């Protein structure tokens, strides 16, 4: 559950500055919230000379929809050492469809010609060059097994700083298959997939010159 929440952590936030009394230290309140459904999946396949890792995370919330895609292909030498590869990734908030039912029985996302970036990666994992490209994505999820539910609240406080967290959500394992950036992904490559619904929020209060 928390893995999926991390995947949504960039979804939407609001920063509000509050005025302090004259002579008091400046302060800042930051609020993050997410209320909606999500689906994610990760596939991996390998051979003696290469491997491909593909991940998709899509969410549909009150703040809007967002789709993350990453397709990484690495090359291996005869000893199995990584020698470089290519990484194609996209992060979009429009130009695609998403449907996830709250019963977590199924989900889908589809988009054509989505703006993306492809980078050539060296043997140390560093990008050598990157260029703009477009990709097509079509993935369908089917819920499997029981639905798990989690609720937690947390509060942390120290000098000049406090954080309050709330999480209430459901999660269900799933199967997922489709095509991502020209690669066909299916059951034989699937490492994990899930569907979920989350209502969460974080409020931080910072007072002092370090804000």
Secondary structure, DSSP 8 states (H G I E B T S, - for coil): -HHHHHHTTTS-EEEEEE---TTS--EEEEEEEEEEEEEEEEEEEE-SSEEEEEEEEEEEETTEEEEEEEEEEEEE-TTS-EEEEEEEEEEESSSEEEEE-TT-SEEEEEEEEEEEEEEEE-TTS-EEEEEEEEEEEEEEEEEEEEEEEEEEEEEEEETTEEEEEEEEEEEEEEEEEEEETTEEE-TTTEEEEEEEEEEEEEEEEEESTT-
